[in-house]
């Protein structure tokens, strides 16, 4: 009888200890889950802050690029258009016009240019280059500019992918592979711009410049 009573006491004691251990484990698990939730919230807060900074940086970089293009366009138009009263009028004229008709402008040789449908900043800059006193730019050493051009392109695109979410789910090396393919087709790639051999003669350079001018004229000529 005594043995049975002692066994019952030991069983109750063991059950109580088990309950205490389970309660302690549950309490510890709850504390760990709470800490993980706090850390996750802090991480998400920091990630959102970084995304916002990246988006702002990408936006500012794009605004600066567009402003530089507009300024170059206005300055070139003002320099090559006789009788313009000033940059303010030039800016107004560009805003009111859907395209840039250079048919009334003369180049250095005095010959009349064809009518060019140069809507958009890039096309307008190309069109104005046909009336500029400077020769069409031909690169003799695109390989020297490739590394720096790619580094700038990669940095900008990484920021843009973070900002617009196009890089979501991709590892860094996967993002870089995608950017590399984009750069191979990009106009920012020095090898995709007009170039000649580094040892090209003046005649070859002049011929290449003329070819490039004709390509621009053909692309921008009014239908």
N, C-alpha and C positions, 0 to 999 in steps of 0.2 A: 504494500500500500504506500509505504514511504517512497519507494523507488518510483512508483507511478506519479506521485505528486511532484517529486523532484524533476522528472522528465517534462512534466507539463509546465513547470516554472521555466525551465531552460528553453522550452519551445516558445513560450510567450516572450521571453527575453530576446531570443534570436529574431522573432518576428518584429519586435519593437526596434531592434537594431537595424533590421532590414528596411523598415519604414523610414527611420532616421536617415539612413544612407541614401535611400531613394529621394527623400525630400532634399537632402543636401546636393545630390546630383542634379535634381531638377532646378534647384536654385542657382547652381553654378552654370547650368546650361542656359537659363534665362538671362543671367548676367552676361554670358558670352554673346548670346544673340543680340542683346541690347547694345553691347559694345560694337559688334559687327555692323549693326544698323547705323550707329552713330558714325562709324568710320566710312560706311558706304555713302551716307548723306554728305559728309565732308568731302569725299572724293568727287561725288557728283557736282557739288557746289563749285569745287576747284576746276573740274572739267568744263562746266558751263562758262566759268569766268575766262578760262583759256580759249574756249571756242569764240567767245565774244571778242576777245582781244585779237584773235586771228582774223575774224571776220572784219573787224574795224581796220586792221592793217591792210588786208587785201582790198577793201573798199577804197582806202586812202591811196594805195598804190595805183589802182585803176583810174581814180579821179585825176591823179597827177599825170598819168600817161595820156589820158584824153585831153587834159588841159594843154600839155606840151604839144600835142598834135594840132589842136585848134590854134594855138599861138603861132606855130610854124606856118600853118595854112594862111592865117591872116597876114602875117608878116610878108610871106612870099607874094600873096595877091596884091598887097599894098605896093610892094616894090616893083611889080611887073605891070601894074595897071596905071596908065597915065591919067592925070586929071582927077585922081581921087583926093578927097579933102582930108582924110585922116583915117586912123585905125577904127574909130567909132563907126564911121560910115561903112567901112569895109565889113565890119562885123554885122551890121544891119543888113547889108546886101546878101551876105552869105546865109543869114537866117531866113530871109524872105524867099530865096531861090531854092528849088528842089535839086537843082544840078548846077554845074559850073560850065557855062558855054564860053570856050576860049577861042571861038572862031574869029572874033574881032581883034584878038591879040596877035602881034607879030613876034617871031623869034629873032635872033640876032641877024639872020640872013635876010630878013625882010619878007620872007615868004609867008603866005597866009596859012594858018593851021586849020585842019578840019574841025567841024563842030564836034565837041566832045561831051558825052553824057557822063559827067563826073559827080554823081551824087555820092554822098558819104565822104568822111574825112580822108580815108586811105586813097580812094579814087581821085579825090580832088587834089591831094598832094602829088599823086602821080601825074595828073593832068598839068598842074602848075610846073612840074619839073620839065615839061616839054618847052615851056616858055622861059625857063631860067637861063641865065647866062652861063651857069656852071654846066659842065658836061655831065651826062648820065653817069652816076657813080658805078664803077666796075671794080670789084675787089680782086687784088692780085694774091692775097694771102688769107683766104677764109679760114684756113687751119689755125691761124694765130688767134682768131677771135672765137673759135668754136668752144673751147673750154669755159671761158668766162660767160659766153652767151648761154650755154647749157646750164651752168650753175645758177644764173639769175632766173632762167625759165623754170628750173626745178624748184627753187625756193618759192617763187610766186605760185606755182601750181599746187605745191603742198599746202600752202596757206589757203588757197581757194578750195581745195578738196576738203579741208577741215571745216571751212566756213559753210560750204553748200551741202556738205554731207555726202558728196560723190565718192569719198574714200571710205565710207563706213564699211566695217567688216573686213577691210584689207590690211594686211601687214605692211610695214614700211617698205620692205623690198618689193612687194607687189605694186604699191603706189608708184615707186620709182620706175618699175618696168613699164607701167602704163604711160607715165610722163615721158620716158625715153622714146616710146613709139610716137607720142604726140609731137615731140620735138623733131623727129625725123621728117615729119610732113609740114612742120611749122615754117612760116615766113621768117621767124626769128633765127632760124638755123642759117648760119653764114653760107653753108654749102647750097642752100636753096635760093640764094640771091645771085644776081649777075656777077660772073667772075671770069677771069682769064688765067692762063699760066703765068707764073711769077716772072718768066723771062719773055713774055709777049712783047712784040715790037710795037711802036707807036701806030703803025698801020693796022695791025691786028686789034689793038685797043680801040682805035677809032671805028673799025668795022663792027666790033662787038657792041660799042655804044650805039651805033646806028641801028643795029639789029634790035637792041633793047627799046630804043625809041619807037621803032615801028611796031613792036609788040604792044607797047602801051597805047599807041594810037589806034591799033586795030581793036584792042579790048575796050577802049573808051569811046570809039567813034559812034556817033548816033546812028541807029538803024534806019 
